[in-house]
């Protein structure tokens, strides 16, 4: 075991040099990625249609290929899923990632060719662990220990074409290098079970008896697993169950509202928390250390990045910026061209740079998840930070939440309605509500201005949902699982009204 651990750590250290070089030379690195992508795709159907063979500059790509939504590339992907080769990427694609969107009854399918799987998703995970070992050379991640990955599910899509669809985590699990798969518990077939309740129970029954040092997954489902393990153990804290536990890698949603719950399970300062940005479309960024405000953009991962200021996104010809042109403090819509055949694809996430050189980002929300009915421009990151601050002030803990506007009527001023499922209720709900409104005003000057003397916006309304409400709603939509997320903010009331139907009438508003 010691020799394997030594070989693994040596490999990660060698890889780190490459990562550091790309960080030190971001413009050069991205230019090389751009040229590789153009060259690799010049003979594909998409490449021929846009004459990639003659493209010599980023500007030429921008002139020939407009910003793409999923609807624009969907016809190409449908051909690929039917087995047709050389459409968006060279050759045939066998795996497609089901997008983790929660707001639609229909899924988006993102191609995951082997080149993308190896040199983007798996490489991103490899880069993240390389950075971890650089910062913590005494780490025991591979010292006779085990790791838990909360994977998704995968299934056959077209038997004749031999194409498969599933969560990107499931596709990664099926193709892990041997040394990574060796350390997983209980095993990959269990991690890929489609029934999440069965999966959690089976993982918990095995993991409770093992030396678990690290875990990765979406916070909400990870908490369900950890609480079940604690229940099976009969211990007071998970530090008693897993004394060598050192790392939790999270992603998918903002971690701030859930952090206190993890710290209660793992008291003390021995556990590190790391944010990662691994979407269906690619592994884009990872957090270097807890001191960092954001995540380092992975610049040599088969992804060419462009950034569109959010306020300009819906203009006829919005200006896009490369990694060499971005600034801190601006909300950008993320635009990607990748070795999965996505060209100038609007992923739907918004980001801000917290630093330049190194290029660190934080996810601020979704291009379609915000509330701006009254000019208040409340983004997801405003809501998450206000909620985390309020929980800290009141010792409350959040399981899930969603927010929708209250539209003007003869009886009501405009406002926001929050539906929150608490893991731990605050002692005083009315105080929680008032603090949440005040914290949101402190974080968002537009919201504060609209709240002035209740002239444009009244104080937010708060409804408390019983435990299990959001999971029951996701289950009803066929979206019960770790890769599916509750929509946080919406300019419409559709999602909130749907979820409210799962709540008994005795639960009141505040």
SVG drawing of the C-alpha trace seen along z (x, -y; Angstrom):
<svg xmlns="http://www.w3.org/2000/svg" viewBox="-58 -55 65 58">
<polyline fill="none" stroke="black" stroke-width="0.4" points="0.0,0.0 2.8,-2.4 4.4,-2.0 1.1,-2.7 0.6,-5.8 4.1,-7.1 3.5,-6.5 0.2,-8.3 1.5,-11.3 4.5,-11.6 2.0,-11.6 0.0,-14.4 3.1,-16.5 4.3,-16.2 0.8,-17.2 0.9,-20.2 3.8,-21.8 1.7,-21.8 -1.3,-23.3 0.9,-26.1 2.4,-26.9 -1.1,-27.4 -2.0,-29.6 1.1,-31.7 0.5,-32.1 -3.3,-32.3 -3.5,-34.1 -0.9,-31.8 -2.6,-28.7 -6.0,-29.8 -4.7,-30.7 -3.3,-27.1 -6.6,-25.6 -8.4,-27.7 -6.1,-26.6 -6.4,-22.9 -10.2,-23.0 -10.4,-24.6 -7.9,-22.2 -9.6,-19.1 -13.1,-20.1 -12.3,-21.4 -13.5,-18.2 -16.7,-17.8 -20.1,-18.7 -20.2,-21.8 -16.6,-22.7 -17.3,-22.4 -20.5,-24.5 -18.6,-27.3 -15.3,-26.9 -13.2,-26.2 -10.3,-25.3 -9.8,-28.9 -10.2,-30.3 -7.0,-32.0 -8.2,-34.1 -10.7,-34.3 -12.4,-37.2 -13.1,-35.1 -14.7,-32.4 -16.9,-35.1 -17.9,-36.5 -18.9,-33.1 -20.5,-31.4 -23.1,-33.3 -23.7,-32.7 -25.4,-29.3 -28.2,-28.2 -29.2,-24.5 -31.9,-24.9 -29.4,-25.9 -27.2,-22.8 -29.9,-20.4 -30.4,-19.1 -26.7,-18.2 -26.8,-16.4 -29.8,-14.4 -27.9,-13.1 -25.0,-12.2 -27.3,-10.3 -28.7,-8.3 -25.1,-7.2 -24.1,-9.5 -20.3,-10.3 -18.3,-13.5 -21.1,-15.9 -19.7,-18.2 -16.6,-16.2 -14.5,-13.7 -15.8,-10.2 -18.8,-8.7 -19.9,-9.7 -21.3,-7.0 -22.0,-8.9 -24.2,-11.9 -24.5,-13.8 -28.0,-14.6 -28.0,-18.2 -28.7,-18.8 -31.3,-21.4 -34.3,-21.4 -36.7,-23.8 -37.9,-21.8 -39.7,-18.5 -37.3,-17.9 -33.6,-17.2 -30.7,-18.6 -28.2,-16.1 -24.5,-17.2 -22.1,-15.0 -19.2,-13.5 -16.7,-12.2 -13.7,-10.3 -11.4,-13.3 -13.6,-15.5 -14.0,-12.9 -10.3,-12.3 -8.9,-15.8 -11.6,-17.9 -13.7,-16.1 -11.2,-13.5 -8.3,-15.9 -10.1,-18.5 -10.5,-16.1 -6.9,-15.1 -5.8,-18.8 -7.9,-19.4 -6.3,-16.6 -2.8,-17.7 -3.5,-21.1 -4.7,-19.4 -1.5,-17.4 0.6,-20.5 -1.1,-22.4 -1.2,-19.3 1.7,-17.0 1.0,-15.0 -2.5,-14.2 -3.7,-10.6 -6.2,-10.5 -4.6,-7.3 -3.2,-5.8 -5.2,-2.6 -8.3,-4.7 -11.5,-4.9 -13.5,-7.7 -17.2,-8.1 -18.4,-9.7 -22.1,-10.5 -22.6,-9.5 -25.6,-9.6 -27.0,-7.0 -26.5,-6.0 -28.6,-4.0 -28.9,-2.9 -30.4,-5.5 -30.3,-3.8 -29.5,-0.1 -28.8,-0.2 -26.4,-3.1 -25.0,-1.9 -25.4,-5.4 -25.9,-6.0 -27.2,-8.9 -26.6,-9.7 -25.3,-12.2 -21.8,-13.3 -20.7,-12.0 -21.9,-8.5 -20.0,-8.7 -16.8,-9.7 -17.2,-6.9 -17.5,-4.3 -14.2,-5.5 -12.1,-6.2 -8.4,-5.2 -7.7,-2.0 -6.0,-3.7 -9.0,-6.0 -11.6,-3.2 -9.6,-1.1 -10.2,-3.6 -13.9,-4.0 -16.5,-2.5 -18.5,-0.5 -18.1,0.0 -19.0,-1.6 -22.2,0.4 -23.6,-0.8 -22.6,-4.4 -24.5,-4.1 -27.7,-2.7 -30.7,-4.7 -32.7,-4.5 -31.2,-7.2 -32.8,-5.9 -31.4,-2.4 -28.0,-3.9 -27.7,-6.0 -28.7,-3.1 -26.2,-0.7 -23.3,-3.2 -24.1,-4.0 -24.2,-0.3 -20.7,0.3 -19.0,-3.1 -19.8,-3.2 -17.2,-0.4 -14.5,-1.9 -11.6,-4.4 -13.3,-7.2 -10.9,-10.2 -12.8,-12.1 -16.1,-12.6 -17.5,-14.5 -21.1,-15.3 -23.9,-17.8 -24.4,-19.1 -28.1,-18.3 -27.7,-14.6 -24.4,-14.3 -26.0,-15.5 -28.7,-12.8 -26.0,-10.1 -23.8,-11.5 -26.8,-11.6 -27.7,-8.0 -24.1,-6.9 -24.1,-8.8 -27.4,-7.1 -26.0,-3.6 -22.8,-4.3 -24.6,-5.4 -21.9,-8.0 -22.3,-11.7 -20.2,-13.1 -18.7,-11.8 -15.2,-12.6 -15.7,-9.6 -16.7,-7.4 -14.1,-8.7 -11.2,-10.0 -9.0,-10.5 -11.6,-12.4 -9.9,-15.4 -11.7,-16.6 -15.2,-17.3 -15.3,-18.4 -18.6,-20.0 -20.3,-21.7 -23.6,-22.2 -25.0,-24.7 -23.6,-27.4 -22.1,-25.7 -22.5,-28.7 -26.1,-27.8 -25.0,-24.2 -21.6,-24.8 -22.8,-24.9 -24.5,-21.6 -21.2,-19.9 -19.3,-21.6 -21.8,-20.2 -21.2,-16.7 -17.4,-17.2 -16.6,-19.5 -13.1,-20.9 -10.8,-22.2 -9.5,-19.0 -11.9,-18.9 -11.2,-21.1 -13.9,-22.1 -13.2,-22.7 -15.5,-24.1 -15.4,-22.6 -17.1,-23.6 -17.7,-20.4 -20.8,-20.9 -22.3,-18.6 -20.5,-20.6 -17.0,-20.5 -14.8,-20.7 -14.1,-24.5 -12.6,-25.5 -11.5,-24.3 -10.7,-26.1 -7.0,-26.2 -7.4,-26.7 -9.9,-27.8 -8.3,-31.2 -9.3,-31.8 -12.4,-33.8 -13.0,-32.0 -12.0,-29.0 -9.1,-28.9 -10.2,-28.7 -8.7,-25.6 -7.2,-27.0 -5.8,-24.0 -8.8,-21.7 -10.1,-21.6 -12.2,-24.6 -11.9,-28.0 -13.7,-30.6 -15.5,-33.8 -17.4,-36.1 -20.4,-38.3 -21.4,-41.1 -24.8,-40.0 -26.3,-43.4 -25.3,-43.2 -26.3,-39.5 -29.6,-40.2 -28.4,-42.9 -28.4,-42.0 -24.6,-41.7 -23.2,-41.5 -19.4,-42.0 -17.6,-39.1 -14.3,-39.1 -11.5,-36.6 -9.5,-35.7 -7.1,-38.5 -9.8,-41.1 -11.9,-40.3 -12.2,-42.5 -13.1,-41.8 -16.5,-42.7 -18.5,-42.3 -21.3,-39.7 -20.5,-37.7 -22.5,-35.1 -20.2,-32.2 -19.6,-31.2 -17.7,-28.1 -16.2,-26.3 -15.1,-22.8 -13.6,-19.5 -17.1,-18.1 -18.2,-20.1 -20.0,-22.9 -19.2,-26.1 -19.7,-29.5 -22.3,-27.8 -24.2,-29.8 -24.0,-27.4 -26.5,-29.4 -24.2,-30.2 -23.1,-33.7 -19.7,-34.3 -17.6,-37.1 -13.8,-37.3 -12.6,-37.7 -9.0,-38.1 -7.0,-38.4 -3.6,-36.7 -4.5,-34.2 -7.9,-34.1 -10.3,-33.1 -14.1,-33.1 -17.2,-32.6 -20.5,-31.4 -23.1,-34.2 -26.2,-32.5 -27.9,-31.5 -28.8,-33.7 -32.4,-32.7 -32.4,-32.5 -32.8,-36.0 -35.6,-38.3 -35.9,-41.6 -39.6,-42.3 -39.4,-45.7 -35.8,-46.7 -34.3,-45.1 -31.9,-42.8 -31.5,-40.2 -29.1,-37.4 -28.6,-34.0 -25.4,-35.0 -27.3,-37.8 -29.9,-35.4 -27.3,-32.8 -25.1,-35.2 -28.1,-36.9 -29.4,-33.4 -26.0,-32.2 -25.6,-35.4 -29.1,-35.1 -28.6,-31.5 -25.4,-32.4 -27.2,-35.1 -30.1,-32.9 -28.3,-29.5 -30.8,-28.2 -30.0,-25.6 -31.4,-25.4 -32.3,-22.2 -33.8,-23.8 -35.4,-27.1 -36.9,-28.9 -37.9,-32.5 -40.6,-34.0 -42.0,-37.5 -45.3,-38.7 -46.8,-40.7 -48.6,-44.0 -52.4,-43.8 -55.2,-45.9 -54.6,-44.3 -50.8,-43.9 -47.6,-45.8 -44.9,-44.0 -42.5,-41.8 -40.7,-38.5 -42.0,-35.3 -39.5,-32.9 -40.3,-29.2 -37.8,-27.6 -37.4,-24.1 -35.4,-24.3 -33.1,-21.5 -33.1,-23.4 -35.7,-26.1 -34.7,-29.5 -36.1,-30.2 -38.0,-33.2 -39.3,-32.9 -40.4,-36.6 -36.9,-37.7 -35.4,-35.4 -37.6,-37.0 -36.7,-40.5 -33.0,-39.8 -33.1,-38.1 -34.8,-41.1 -32.2,-43.5 -29.3,-41.4 -30.5,-41.3 -30.8,-45.1 -27.2,-45.3 -26.0,-43.1 -28.0,-44.6 -28.4,-48.3 -31.1,-48.0 -33.2,-45.9 -32.5,-48.3 -33.7,-51.3 -36.9,-49.5 -37.5,-48.6 -37.2,-52.2 -40.2,-53.0 -42.0,-50.1 -42.7,-52.3 -41.9,-49.9 -41.4,-46.6 -42.9,-45.4 -40.9,-43.3 -40.4,-39.8 -42.9,-37.1 -41.7,-33.8 -43.4,-30.4 -42.0,-27.4 -42.1,-24.1 -42.2,-20.8 -39.2,-18.5 -39.2,-16.5 -41.3,-19.0 -38.7,-19.8 -37.6,-16.2 -41.2,-15.1 -41.6,-17.8 -38.5,-16.7 -39.7,-13.0 -43.0,-14.0 -41.1,-15.5 -38.9,-12.5 -35.9,-14.5 -35.1,-12.7 -31.3,-12.4 -28.0,-14.1 -27.6,-15.9 -31.0,-17.6 -31.2,-21.0 -34.1,-23.1 -34.5,-26.4 -33.5,-29.2 -34.9,-32.3 -37.4,-32.8 -39.1,-35.8 -42.3,-33.8 -44.3,-31.9 -44.6,-28.6 -42.1,-26.6 -43.1,-28.0 -46.8,-27.4 -46.0,-23.8 -44.1,-23.2 -46.8,-24.8 -49.2,-22.1 -47.1,-19.6 -47.5,-21.6 -50.4,-21.1 -52.7,-24.0 -51.7,-24.4 -48.3,-25.7 -48.5,-29.5 -46.8,-32.5 -44.8,-35.0"/>
</svg>
